Amino acid sequence: MLLQSLYTSWVLLALLPNEVLEAQPTQRYLAPGAVYKEFMLHNSGDRAWRVTNPHAKDSGAKKYLPNPVLELEIDDLDGAIGAEAMLDRWGGHLHTLQPTIRFNQNEWLTLPPPVKNGQLLPEDYYFQDNPVVPVPITHLKVGTNTIEGDCRHTKPDGWGQWGLYSLILRVYFDPSRKPHERGRIMSPQSGDVLPENPKIRLDLNPEKVRRVDLFAWYHGYDENGDGRFGDWHGGWFQPQRNTPAEWQDHVATLKAAPFEATWNTRWVPDQPAGQIQLIARIQGQNSVWFVTDAVDRLTLKRPNETVTLHRVQDFPPDFGVRVGQRKSCVIPLPDDFDPERIVEVGLHYRTWHGWDKHHEPYQLNDLVQAHEGKNHHYHYHIHAIPPGALRPGGNVFTIFSQTDHHMLEILWPGPALLVRQKR
């Protein structure tokens, strides 16, 4: 009984790590019944994606000024009732302020930062995220639309800069005025108990469907960097420089019949009963998206194992290193942690320029391991960690670099441990 009580306490602490479970955020593109089209822009090269403070005096900044004027083609606004832009954004240089975009030289639209414990993330953190900003329909037109970015810095002439890698412009329509395909998630059904790696089946007309994206709502790691852990999970990022952004870390993307998927729940943390939801968005051959009703009150049951998430305690600002800097943070595990019960361990790790040719390996306690990141680009990966590297209580994660090139940036919300163990 004592062992079971300790186990239950561990699970509850892991599920409620630093704050109360977040309320489900509103994400219009996953609102049941929503009908919309998406128009995408993907930047490349060394200039088009950079947005620089126009008042910066640094010679390095000036070569990227004036900021580029980008173009996006929109072919349909008939019956439009709203619009929004979602970005693949690199947070850029520390102390960058007021990131904004505008369409067709209309007023500037402020891009929201990620959140930290319910508050806006300060400008002294590194991050990469998918901010969403409403766009007035009156700012848009059929044909070629111009897009510009802007920013400032805590010092008026400082090198403020952020990165606009990709952009989705979503135009929402009155469903009664825009032909669209329909469908639903047929299995599982609301209230079901799911096994590990459940099958998901849809009811739709496969001949009229181009694509289906499946998303799950649960409490887990913040893959898209917005600071929300209770969320519809998944992120939209360029996997490599100069390539189109794509959805990652969601349930599945399906592009052909029979439009069925197996949801890999290997690293989904244990959830309170009935907390999980599933939803699908269906794209017809006419490129119009339709969002199904959510399947809710789902329970993931693992009879023999448990998976818990353990986040950094008080992830520090300015968590990047170069020219001999060393920085650490702590990931706490329960004092009754027992390595003998461990099946496997994963480390969530998000970096910008985590390129091993420029930086020494990271350390987790006594373990030394390569970053496996990309050269001047975003990277997210779950690293396999040997169970013997962990210890009860505080586990110290350390980075160090001697490079005089670009620093290693560890992105918000910092590293986190996933522990799968026997019950």
C-alpha positions in Angstrom: 0.0 0.0 0.0 2.9 2.4 0.8 4.5 1.7 -2.5 1.2 2.3 -4.4 0.7 5.6 -2.4 4.2 6.8 -3.3 3.6 5.9 -7.0 0.3 7.8 -7.0 1.9 10.8 -5.5 4.7 10.7 -8.1 2.2 10.6 -11.0 0.1 13.5 -9.6 3.2 15.6 -9.1 4.4 14.9 -12.6 1.0 15.8 -14.0 0.9 19.1 -12.1 4.6 20.1 -12.2 4.7 23.9 -11.6 1.2 25.2 -11.9 -2.4 24.1 -12.2 -3.3 22.4 -15.5 -3.9 25.1 -18.0 -7.4 25.7 -19.3 -7.8 24.6 -22.9 -6.7 27.5 -25.1 -8.9 28.6 -28.0 -7.4 27.6 -31.4 -9.7 28.7 -34.1 -8.3 26.4 -36.7 -9.3 23.4 -34.6 -12.8 24.7 -33.7 -15.5 22.2 -34.6 -17.3 23.2 -37.7 -14.7 25.8 -38.8 -14.4 26.1 -42.6 -11.3 27.8 -44.1 -8.5 28.0 -46.7 -4.8 28.3 -46.0 -2.3 30.4 -48.0 1.3 29.7 -47.2 4.6 31.6 -47.5 8.0 29.9 -46.9 11.2 32.0 -46.6 14.7 30.8 -47.4 18.2 32.2 -48.0 20.0 34.4 -45.5 17.8 37.6 -45.7 14.1 37.1 -46.5 13.3 35.5 -43.1 15.1 38.2 -41.0 13.1 41.0 -39.4 15.5 43.7 -38.0 15.1 46.8 -35.9 15.2 49.6 -38.5 17.0 51.9 -36.1 19.9 49.4 -35.3 23.3 50.9 -35.8 25.4 47.7 -35.7 27.1 47.1 -39.0 26.0 43.5 -38.9 22.4 44.6 -38.6 22.5 47.2 -41.3 23.3 44.7 -44.0 19.8 43.2 -43.5 18.0 46.6 -43.7 15.7 47.7 -45.1 13.5 44.8 -44.0 12.2 42.7 -47.0 8.8 43.1 -48.4 7.3 39.6 -48.9 4.5 38.5 -51.2 1.6 36.1 -50.7 -1.0 35.1 -53.3 -4.6 34.8 -52.1 -7.2 33.5 -54.6 -10.4 33.5 -52.6 -12.1 35.9 -50.2 -15.7 35.2 -51.3 -17.8 34.7 -48.2 -14.9 35.4 -45.8 -15.8 36.1 -42.2 -12.4 36.3 -40.6 -8.7 35.7 -41.0 -5.6 35.0 -39.0 -1.8 34.5 -39.5 0.2 31.8 -37.9 4.0 31.9 -38.1 7.0 29.6 -37.7 8.9 32.2 -35.7 12.4 32.2 -34.2 12.4 34.5 -31.2 15.7 35.9 -32.4 18.1 38.2 -30.4 17.5 38.7 -26.7 15.8 42.0 -25.8 14.0 42.2 -29.1 10.7 44.1 -28.5 7.5 44.8 -30.4 7.5 42.1 -33.1 4.9 43.0 -35.6 3.7 42.2 -39.1 1.4 44.0 -41.6 -0.4 43.2 -44.8 -0.6 45.6 -47.7 0.8 48.5 -45.7 -2.1 48.5 -43.3 -1.6 49.1 -39.5 0.9 46.9 -37.7 -0.4 43.8 -36.0 1.4 42.8 -32.7 2.6 39.2 -32.5 2.0 37.7 -29.0 5.0 36.1 -27.1 4.8 32.7 -25.5 3.6 32.5 -21.9 5.4 31.6 -18.7 3.3 30.4 -15.8 0.4 32.3 -17.3 2.4 35.5 -17.8 4.0 36.8 -21.0 7.5 35.5 -21.5 10.1 38.2 -21.0 12.3 39.2 -23.9 15.4 37.7 -22.2 14.4 34.1 -23.1 15.3 32.2 -26.3 12.3 30.6 -28.0 10.8 29.4 -31.3 7.0 29.2 -31.5 3.8 29.4 -33.6 2.2 32.7 -32.7 -1.3 33.4 -34.1 -2.6 37.0 -34.8 -6.0 38.0 -36.1 -5.9 39.8 -39.5 -8.8 42.1 -40.5 -10.4 41.0 -43.8 -10.1 44.6 -44.9 -6.3 44.2 -44.8 -6.4 41.5 -47.5 -7.2 41.3 -51.2 -7.5 38.7 -53.9 -4.2 38.6 -55.8 -0.8 39.6 -54.6 -0.6 40.7 -50.9 2.5 42.3 -49.4 3.8 41.3 -45.9 6.3 43.2 -43.8 7.8 42.6 -40.4 9.1 45.1 -37.8 10.6 45.2 -34.3 12.4 47.3 -31.8 15.0 46.7 -29.0 15.4 47.6 -25.3 18.1 49.9 -26.6 16.7 52.2 -29.3 19.6 51.5 -31.6 20.1 47.9 -30.5 20.2 44.9 -32.8 16.6 43.7 -32.4 15.9 40.8 -34.7 13.5 37.9 -35.0 12.9 35.3 -37.7 9.8 34.8 -39.9 10.6 31.4 -41.5 7.1 30.5 -42.7 3.6 31.9 -42.5 0.0 30.5 -42.9 -2.7 33.0 -43.7 -6.0 31.3 -42.8 -9.2 32.8 -44.3 -12.4 31.6 -42.5 -15.7 31.3 -44.5 -19.4 31.2 -43.7 -19.9 27.4 -44.0 -23.2 27.9 -45.8 -21.5 29.9 -48.6 -18.4 27.7 -49.1 -18.6 24.1 -50.4 -16.6 21.8 -48.2 -16.2 18.2 -47.4 -17.5 16.8 -44.1 -16.5 13.8 -41.9 -16.1 12.6 -38.4 -13.9 10.4 -36.2 -15.7 7.1 -36.1 -13.4 5.3 -33.7 -12.7 5.8 -30.9 -15.9 7.3 -29.5 -16.3 9.8 -26.7 -15.8 8.2 -23.3 -13.8 5.3 -24.6 -10.8 3.8 -22.8 -7.8 3.7 -25.1 -5.0 1.1 -25.2 -1.4 2.1 -25.9 -1.1 3.1 -29.6 -4.8 3.2 -30.4 -6.2 2.9 -33.9 -8.1 6.0 -35.2 -10.7 5.6 -38.0 -12.6 8.2 -39.9 -16.0 8.3 -41.7 -15.5 10.4 -44.9 -15.6 10.2 -48.7 -12.0 9.2 -49.6 -12.4 10.2 -53.2 -13.1 13.8 -52.3 -10.5 14.2 -49.6 -7.0 15.4 -50.1 -5.6 15.3 -46.6 -6.5 14.8 -42.9 -4.6 16.1 -39.9 -5.3 14.5 -36.5 -4.6 16.3 -33.2 -4.9 15.2 -29.5 -5.5 17.4 -26.5 -3.7 16.3 -23.3 -1.1 17.5 -20.8 2.4 17.0 -22.0 5.6 18.7 -23.3 5.2 22.0 -25.0 6.4 21.1 -28.5 5.4 24.3 -30.2 7.0 26.6 -27.6 3.9 28.6 -26.7 4.2 27.9 -23.0 1.1 25.8 -22.8 1.4 22.2 -21.7 -2.3 21.3 -21.6 -2.9 21.9 -25.3 -3.7 20.5 -28.7 -0.3 19.0 -29.3 1.9 19.6 -32.4 4.1 22.3 -33.9 4.4 23.8 -37.4 8.1 24.3 -38.3 10.6 24.2 -41.1 12.4 20.8 -40.6 15.4 22.1 -42.5 16.5 25.6 -43.6 15.1 26.6 -46.9 12.3 24.0 -46.8 8.5 24.5 -46.3 7.2 24.3 -42.8 5.2 21.2 -41.9 3.2 19.8 -39.0 5.2 17.7 -36.5 4.6 15.9 -33.2 0.8 15.8 -33.7 -1.1 12.5 -34.0 -0.9 12.0 -37.7 -1.2 13.4 -41.2 -3.1 11.2 -43.7 -3.0 11.7 -47.5 -4.6 8.6 -48.9 -7.3 6.0 -48.3 -8.2 4.4 -46.0 -7.5 7.5 -43.9 -6.7 5.4 -40.8 -3.9 6.0 -38.3 -2.2 4.5 -35.3 -1.5 7.1 -32.7 2.0 6.5 -31.2 1.4 7.2 -27.5 4.9 6.0 -26.4 5.8 9.3 -24.9 2.3 10.7 -24.0 2.4 11.1 -20.2 -0.3 9.5 -18.0 -3.4 11.6 -17.8 -6.3 11.9 -15.4 -9.2 9.7 -16.5 -11.3 11.3 -19.3 -8.9 14.2 -20.0 -7.8 13.3 -23.6 -9.6 14.6 -26.7 -9.1 13.9 -30.4 -10.1 16.1 -33.4 -9.6 16.0 -37.1 -9.4 18.6 -39.8 -10.3 17.4 -43.3 -9.2 19.1 -46.6 -11.3 18.5 -49.7 -9.9 18.4 -53.2 -11.0 22.1 -53.5 -8.4 23.0 -50.8 -11.1 23.9 -48.2 -10.7 22.7 -44.7 -13.4 21.4 -42.4 -13.0 20.6 -38.7 -14.8 17.7 -37.2 -16.5 17.5 -33.8 -14.0 16.5 -31.0 -14.1 13.0 -29.5 -13.7 13.7 -25.8 -13.6 12.2 -22.3 -11.0 9.7 -23.5 -8.8 7.7 -21.1 -5.4 6.2 -22.0 -4.8 3.0 -19.9 -1.5 1.3 -19.5 -2.0 -1.8 -17.3 1.7 -2.6 -16.7 3.6 0.7 -17.2 3.4 4.4 -16.5 4.9 7.4 -18.3 5.6 10.6 -16.3 6.9 14.1 -17.5 9.4 16.0 -15.3 10.1 19.6 -16.3 12.9 22.0 -15.4 12.5 23.8 -12.1 12.6 27.6 -12.8 14.2 27.5 -16.3 16.6 30.4 -16.3 16.6 33.3 -18.8 19.4 33.8 -21.3 20.1 30.1 -21.4 22.7 30.1 -24.2 26.5 29.7 -24.2 29.6 30.6 -26.3 33.2 31.7 -25.7 33.8 29.7 -22.6 30.3 30.1 -20.9 28.8 27.3 -18.8 25.2 27.3 -17.6 23.0 24.8 -15.8 19.4 24.1 -14.8 17.8 21.4 -12.6 15.2 18.8 -13.5 13.8 17.3 -10.2 12.8 13.7 -9.8 11.0 12.2 -6.8 13.1 11.3 -3.8 11.8 7.7 -4.0 12.9 7.4 -7.7 13.9 3.7 -8.3 16.2 3.1 -11.4 15.4 -0.6 -11.2 11.8 0.0 -12.3 12.8 2.1 -15.3 11.9 0.8 -18.8 13.2 3.8 -20.8 14.0 7.5 -20.5 13.6 10.3 -23.0 14.8 13.9 -22.9 12.8 16.6 -24.6 15.3 19.0 -26.2 14.7 22.2 -28.3 17.6 24.2 -29.6 18.6 26.8 -32.1 22.1 26.3 -33.5 22.6 23.2 -31.4 25.3 22.2 -33.9 27.8 19.7 -32.5 30.6 21.0 -34.7 30.4 24.3 -32.8 29.6 23.2 -29.3 30.8 20.7 -26.6 28.3 17.9 -25.7 25.7 18.6 -23.0 25.8 16.9 -19.6 23.0 15.4 -17.6 24.6 14.6 -14.2 27.6 12.5 -15.3 26.2 11.6 -18.7 27.9 13.4 -21.7 25.9 13.4 -24.9 25.8 15.2 -28.3 23.2 17.9 -29.0 22.3 16.5 -32.4 21.0 19.9 -33.5 21.2 21.9 -36.7 23.6 24.6 -38.0 21.9 28.0 -37.5 18.4 26.5 -37.4 15.7 25.1 -35.1 15.8 21.5 -33.9 13.6 19.5 -31.6 14.2 15.8 -30.6 13.6 13.3 -27.8 17.0 11.9 -26.9 17.3 8.4 -25.5 18.9 8.6 -22.0 20.3 5.6 -20.1 18.3 5.1 -16.9 21.5 4.8 -14.9 22.2 8.5 -15.7 19.3 9.7 -13.5 19.3 10.1 -9.7 16.6 10.9 -7.1 16.1 14.6 -6.5 17.8 17.2 -8.6 19.2 16.2 -12.0 21.6 18.8 -13.3 21.6 19.7 -17.0 24.6 21.6 -18.2 25.7 23.2 -21.4 29.2 24.6 -22.3 30.7 26.0 -25.5 34.0 27.6 -26.5 33.0 28.7 -30.0 33.3 32.3 -31.0 30.6 31.7 -33.6 26.8 31.8 -32.9 25.9 30.6 -29.4 24.0 27.5 -28.5 20.4 28.6 -27.6 18.3 26.3 -25.4 14.7 27.2 -26.2 11.8 27.8 -23.9 10.4 25.8 -22.0 13.8 24.1 -21.6 14.6 20.4 -21.4 12.3 17.8 -19.7 12.6 14.2 -18.8 10.1 11.5 -19.7 10.3 8.4 -17.6 8.6 5.1 -18.5 8.6 2.6 -15.7 7.0 -0.6 -14.5 4.1 -0.3 -12.2 
